[in-house]
């Protein structure tokens, strides 16, 4: 149950950060780079919670 909660919280934080990135007044290329970085950090965090990535 704890694993499910931590994965859900991580997913919600990634979605929130992506939403906040869309509100930033930056050009499209920089926004796309920030989105990719946020998604990569989120995937690595999810893998760490699941135990695949240490």
N, C-alpha and C positions, 0 to 999 in steps of 0.2 A: 504494500500500500504506500509506503514511503517513497518507493521508486516512482510510482505513478504520480504522486503529488509533486515530486521534484521535477519530473519531466514536464508536467503541465505548467508549473510555475516558470520554468525556463522558456517554454514555448510562448507563454503570455508575455514575458519580458521582451523576447525577440520581436513579437508583433507590436508591442508598445514602442520600442525603439525605432522600428521601421516606420511607424506612423509619425513619430516625432521628427525623423529625418525628412519625411515629405514636407513638413512644415518649415524647414530651414530655408532661408533665402539664398541658396547656392545654385550654381548652374547645373545642368543635367548630367554632365560627365562626372563631376565631383559627387553628386548625389548617387549616381550609379555605383561608384567605387565604394562609397560609405555603405550602401546597401549590401554589396558583396561581402565586405568585411564583417558586417553585423551578422549576416547569414552564416558565414564561415565560423565565427565565434560561437554562434548558437548551435551549429551542428557539432562542433568539437565539445561544447559543454554537454550536449545531449549524449554524445558517445561516452564521455567521462562518467555521467550519471549511470548509464547502462552498464558500464564496466568494460567496454571494448577498448577504450583509450585510457591509459593510466596517466 
